[in-house]
Amino acid sequence: MSVPSVQLYSIRDAMAADLDAAVARVAELGLTRVEPYAFAQRTADLKRALSANGLTAPSGHASVIDAADPDAVFDAAEELGIGLVIDPFVPTERWRTADDAALLADAVNGLSARAAERGLRFGYHNHQWEFANQVGGRPVYELFVERLDPGVALQVDAFWAAVGGADAPAVLRGLGDRVAAIHVKDGRLTGDIATVLPSSESALIVPEALKAAYENQTPAGQGDLDVGAVLAAAPHALRVIEFDSYAGDVFEGIAQSLAWLAEHDTEGAA
């Protein structure tokens, strides 16, 4: 099995109550890697907690595309040892047209070059609207990717790609080595969730028809997504367990996903 990670956004409520205790619980599950979010806003706290628990952060999420000072984010990444910086969210209203895709790709290309000067990689993480929004019968995500420079990294959230109507394993195979990391999550894919979109203000403000995709997320292997096929389609990619929302104890959910990966992820690279 590859060495998995976990997106700390999954435990955001526990971190808000006690960041150090929450991170310690992650380590107690047997994880050695984590993916911090908004890490430039609490770099010192994260550095302390990671060091105390023997954790590393090969990747991290931060808003960079719209940041007033991207270098401040890259500074924080360097301090935390994060080599892969991923912007996790550009709202659906900015993914409507070919011009939108070009504008975003050009911004990402520029930031990728800026990161590379510091020995970092930069890239983008999808939700479902980049696939649900179509231009000439094609997902706008495809137009975006076609314009990206080769050095740009992608973190593919296969669950959200599938929610958006995509064949997630086929997407991953098509992107090849460009996929630096994937989010490992599972849940409900049935119903009309592919055709409704969240608020432009937040990925978590959603219409009733889409709430199930958030609220009914499950540990890997317990939902509708063929997680095994997803993993096989990106054997080189860092596996990052994530829950946007979870009805039970999220630490138990993470533990179940970790156990499933240990049993089923036989192709992942270290």
N, C-alpha and C positions, 0 to 999 in steps of 0.2 A: 504493500500500500504506500502511496505517497504520504508525505507528512502533511496532514491537514491543518487548516486554520479555522478561525471563527470570526465572523464580523461582530464586533462588540456592540453594534447597534441593536443586535438581538437582545441584549441584556441592559438596554438603556435605562429602564426603570430601576433596576438594581444598582446601576452605576450612579444614578441620580441620588439614591439614598446613601450609598457608601461605595465610592469608586474602588477603594483598595480591597474591600471585602468581596466585591463582585468579581474583580479580576482574579483574586485568590481562588474563588470557587471555580472559575474557568480552568485554572491550573490543576485543581484537584480532580477534574474530570479526565486528566491525562493529556490535555492539549499543551503543546509547547509553542504554538504560533497563534497570533491574533491579528485581526485587521481593525485598527482603530478608526473611528469616524470623528470628523471635526477636530482632528488632532492638533491643529494649530491654536485652538482656543484653550487647550489645557495640557500643553506639552510637558510641563514639569510634573504634574500629577501622574500622567501616563508613564513617563519615564521612571518615576519612583515605583509605581505599581508593577510595571513589567520587570524591572530589575529585581524587585523583592521576590518575584515568583518564577524567575528563570524563564521568562517568556521573551520571544522575539516578534517583531512586526515586519515581515517582508513586504507587506502592502498596507495601504491606508487610504481612506476616503476623505476627501476635502473638496469644498467648492473652490475651484481654481479658475474656471472659465470666466466667472463673473467677479472674481476677487479684485479688489482695488490694488492689492499688492501680492501678486503670485509668489514673489521671492520670499515673502514671509512664510508662506506655506512650505516652500521647498527648504527653507531654513529649518523649520520644525521637523520635516521629514528626515533631514540629515541628522538632527539631534536624536531622533528616535530610532535611527537605523532603518528607516523605511526606504526601500529602493524602488518601489513601484507606487506611484501616486495616481489615484483614480478619482476623477470627478464623477460623482454618483447621480447627478440630477440636473437636467435641463428640461423645463416644463414642456408639455405637449404643444402649447401654442407656438413654440419655436421650432416645431418639427412638421410643418405643413407642406412646404414647397421645396422644389429643387434648389431654389435660392437659399432657403433656410439651411438645407443640408450643406451647401457650399460654404455658407457663412460660418457654421459651426465647425466644419472640417478645417477651414483655414485657421480658425482660432486655436483648435486643438493642435494643428501642425506647428503653429508658432510656439505654443507652450511646451510641446514635446521637444522642440529644438532648444528652448530655454532650459528645460530640465536636463537634457543630455549634456549641456555644458557643465553641469554639476555632477555628472555621473548617475543621474536618476532617469527612470522611465516614467512617462506620463501617458494616460489614456482615459477612456470613458467606459462607464457602466450603464447598460440599458435598463429600461423598464418595458412595459408592453406597448406604449404608444409609438415608439420608434418603428415598430412592426405593424401595428394596427393602422397608422397613418400611411396612406398610399399615394404615390405620385405616378401617374401613367400605369397603374396596375402593379407597381413595384413598391415594396416597403421603403419608406424614406431612409431607413437605416442603410439600405444597400447603396443609395446615392452618396450618403455620408462616407461609408467605408471606401468607396471607389476613389474618393478624393484625398484620402489620408496618405500621408507619407509612410514609407515602410517601417520607420522606427516607432510609430505610434502603437501603443499597447491597447488591447481591448480586454475588458472583463465582461464576460457574457453571463448574464443572469438567464439561464436556460428556461427556468420556470416562467419568468415574465415574457420571454420571447414566445413561448408556447401559448401563454394567455393571449398574446397579440396575434395569434393565428399562424405562427411560424412552425416549421418542422425543425425543432431545436437541434437535434443531432446533425441534420443537413447543414444548418447554419454554421455550426462549429467546424464541420469538415471543410466547408467552403472557405472559412477564415484561416484555417491551418495554424501555423506557428504564430500568427498575429495574436492569438488568444493567449494572454499571459496568465489569466486566472478565470475561474468560473465560480459562481455562487451555487452552492448545493442546497437546494430547497425543493419541496414537494407540496402538493395540495390539490385543490379542485381545479379542473380545466374545463368542465362541462358547463352547459348553459350559454348565456349570451354575453359572457364576460369579455370576449375578444372585441366586441364592438362598442363598448362604453369606455370613457376616458375619465381620469381623475381631474381634479381642479388644477388650474395652471399655477396655483400658489403652493401646493404641496402634493407629494406623491401619496400622502396618507389621507387626504380629503377626497373621498370617492363616492360616486353614486351608489344607491342601494344595490344595483345589479352587480357591482364589482366588489362589494364588501366581502363576499365569500372568498375571493381570491386571497384576501389578506387574513381574514378571520379563521379560515379553515386550513391554514397551512399545517403541514404534517412533517414529522421526521422523514428523512430520505427513505424511499421504498414503500411508503404507506399511502401515497396519493396517486394521482392519475398520470404523472409524468414518468416516462421510462428513464429513470435516473441512470441506470446501468448503461443505456445507449448513449446518454449524454457524456458520461465519463469516458466511454470507449472512443467517442468522437474527438476528445481533446486530451489524449493521454499525457501530454507534456504540461498541462495547465495546473497551476496551484488550485487546490480545492479549498473553498472557503464556505463553511457551513453558515447559513443565515436563516433567520426567521424575521419577516417584517412584523408579524404578530403571531401569537401562539396562545391557544385557549388554556393550556395547562401550565405546568412549571417549565419555563423555558430552559432551565438548566437540564432538566430531565429530557426535554426534546433534543437539546444539543447532544447529550450523552447517547441517545438512541441513534441519531444521525452518525455520530462518531463510530458507534458499534457497527452500524450498517456498512459504512465505508471500510472498516477493518475487514469485514467479511467479503465484500463484493468488489472493492476497487483494486483489482489485481493488475491493472495496466498503468496506473498512474506513476509518473516519474517522481523521484524524491525532491 
